[in-house]
Amino acid sequence: MPSASIITDVFEKTGRAMAEQWGLTRYKFLAMPHPIANLTESELDQRAREMVPQVVRLLLDGQE
């Protein structure tokens, strides 16, 4: 099933390390600016809207 993993940018190294540990060295994930915990619902919605093109692209391209 197609999916898109999204993390915040400060966890990119961790995300890459986890993917490599699972044997998925070329695993594609998306990163958004950190932090998100202090954002209002409206601000978080805006960030999500901004990421939609990237999410769609990843879903269409897949994990080649």
Number of C-alpha atoms within 10 A of each C-alpha: 4 9 13 16 12 15 16 14 15 13 13 16 10 12 21 17 14 14 16 13 10 10 10 13 12 11 16 16 18 16 16 17 10 12 10 13 8 9 11 10 11 9 12 14 12 11 15 13 11 12 15 11 11 14 19 13 11 18 14 11 10 14 14 6
